Amino acid sequence: MADKILMKGNEALAEAAIMAGCRHYFGYPITPQTEVAAYMAKRMPKIGGVFLQAESEIAAINMVIGAAAAGKRAMTSSSSPGISLKSEGISYMAGCDLPALIVNVQRGGPGLGGIQPSQSDYFQATCGGGHGDFHLLVLAPSSVQEMADLVAKGFDLAEKYRMPCMLLADGTMGQMMEPVSLTETKPEAHDKSWALTGTKGERRPNIINSLALQPQELEKWNEDRFARYAVVQENEQMAECYMMDDAEYCVVAFGIAARVSQNAVDAARAKGIKVGMIRPITLWPFPEKVLKAAADKCKAFLSVELNMGQMIKDVKLAIDCKKPVGLCCRTGGMIPSPEEVLAAIEKMQKEGN
Amino acid sequence: MQAKRITLFAGHYGSGKTNVAVNFALRLAAQGKAVTLADMDIVNPYYRSKDSAAELEAAGVKVIASAYANTNVDVPALPQEMYSVTEDQSRYVVLDVGGDDRGALALGRYAPAILAENDYHMVYVFNASRPLSRTAEAALEIMAEIETAGGIPFTAIVNNTNLGKETDWETVLASRAEAEKLSQISGLPLLFTSVEESVLPITERENQAVFPLKLQKTIW
């Protein structure tokens, strides 16, 4: 056990970013993710990195654009309202094909909302998160260990596909403390010949912008980008299956909702209900393949979310509405209890037979 | 150990101050003392002593906490009632101080009265599993920062080393040398080692130097 330490999710993701080679963090405080900035403020100066508290979220994301354009592993973090402020910059990054890690430790909304945990930015994260046709890679951890592990994965994917990557956590994930084991990760080697590193008189200048003078040119950019997205969708879907081998019913849940749901699945199994769970780890690309396969075996699905029902639409699309999909949700900072999820599983079973 | 009228638990954030404070207040109440638990945390948004309010109040412990604790209101406000901590000297008080020097800043307002009365223990909660306070030397630095911010010198240490749900007795044993070293270099006594009760081996149940903790259950 000696190699394990006890960390908050926010601290673990910050240290994991450092271990993954990130030396450029630009942030602005907001509950419940402020520990990320606080941790970076303590650590970055000691290792020759940059911690910069920007004057606003908008400034912070634009600093990330600059560092990423220079070919550096850069990141920012915020919580829901702050991510809305960053969304213009996120769209510019997608337009410029710049890799970076953006962390959203979600809180309740809309508007100012609250500081308690939520998953209500699912649409915002998976449907782009700014103006224009684009996608982010979206990763959803469900433990402090995974908060850390998905940081390195996120940077690698972002650089591989030249896309911004969002780590979509929630306040519970950010604030909870769990034992974690951190190891230095070596960044995957991806071509960065596009970066603005100075020509040294040896090559033509690289240009990074999202300005296409002709509509035909912009259309082509979008088509090229979506060709790349198709490769991501084919190759990068990630999900964890729990008790799915003989499952007649399937719970779909991510992040903290999956933790609660897993307890409900165990309780339902103890009552003889053959239920399993699919936990999407990539929310974009959504793990359609595993859901499609489950649609052939399962009688009904239940989407468990901390919002009014957002991922449920992706579940229905993934299974082509072949089977009924129910919803068990709480919102506004509330978390469903395992008993509530169990009751929804029992209702699904009753209606399915 | 003879309890002082006021026991303050301070330390690095995430060291387990709240769990130790809640259990310490429950123990004093079980001894028949009139006890107040005061939540002085102005930093942490979740997982606060107010989560244990029902259990504390059932045991006769009076709880003083911000009306905004565990709500959506994110302001570092303390209630007016906090002044009773020093003004009502008929009750024992357990003070749950916020983490690090930032959390201890609020203590400064009450420090002169606490020092003047001079019936307190200012306890540093040590957790060798926390990344920024793993060693005695690192902990000593944090102690100095907290003392500067809060205005009250530490008088004792407790060892609350844990790995959350993965804590085992080995985790605790492995931390003892570092906790003793902290006691040595700070010149302060080690009051007790606190351990979640299910982790405690039967052979240690009578050990007065070990303080068993009951923890809040989570739904995940």
Chai-1 contact restraints between the chains, C-beta under 6 A:
chainA,res_idxA,chainB,res_idxB,connection_type,confidence,min_distance_angstrom,max_distance_angstrom,comment,restraint_id
A,M1,B,T171,contact,1.0,0.0,6.0,A-B,restraint_1
A,K4,B,L163,contact,1.0,0.0,6.0,A-B,restraint_2
A,I5,B,S129,contact,1.0,0.0,6.0,A-B,restraint_3
A,I5,B,P131,contact,1.0,0.0,6.0,A-B,restraint_4
A,L6,B,S129,contact,1.0,0.0,6.0,A-B,restraint_5
A,L6,B,R130,contact,1.0,0.0,6.0,A-B,restraint_6
A,L6,B,L163,contact,1.0,0.0,6.0,A-B,restraint_7
A,L6,B,G164,contact,1.0,0.0,6.0,A-B,restraint_8
A,K8,B,G14,contact,1.0,0.0,6.0,A-B,restraint_9
A,T31,B,P45,contact,1.0,0.0,6.0,A-B,restraint_10
A,T31,B,D74,contact,1.0,0.0,6.0,A-B,restraint_11
A,P32,B,P45,contact,1.0,0.0,6.0,A-B,restraint_12
A,G114,B,N72,contact,1.0,0.0,6.0,A-B,restraint_13
A,I115,B,P45,contact,1.0,0.0,6.0,A-B,restraint_14
A,I115,B,N72,contact,1.0,0.0,6.0,A-B,restraint_15
A,I115,B,D74,contact,1.0,0.0,6.0,A-B,restraint_16
A,Q175,B,Y46,contact,1.0,0.0,6.0,A-B,restraint_17
A,M177,B,G14,contact,1.0,0.0,6.0,A-B,restraint_18
A,M177,B,G164,contact,1.0,0.0,6.0,A-B,restraint_19
A,E178,B,G164,contact,1.0,0.0,6.0,A-B,restraint_20
A,P179,B,L163,contact,1.0,0.0,6.0,A-B,restraint_21
A,P179,B,G164,contact,1.0,0.0,6.0,A-B,restraint_22
A,P179,B,E166,contact,1.0,0.0,6.0,A-B,restraint_23
A,R259,B,W220,contact,1.0,0.0,6.0,A-B,restraint_24
A,V260,B,I219,contact,1.0,0.0,6.0,A-B,restraint_25
A,V260,B,W220,contact,1.0,0.0,6.0,A-B,restraint_26
A,S337,B,I219,contact,1.0,0.0,6.0,A-B,restraint_27
A,P338,B,I219,contact,1.0,0.0,6.0,A-B,restraint_28
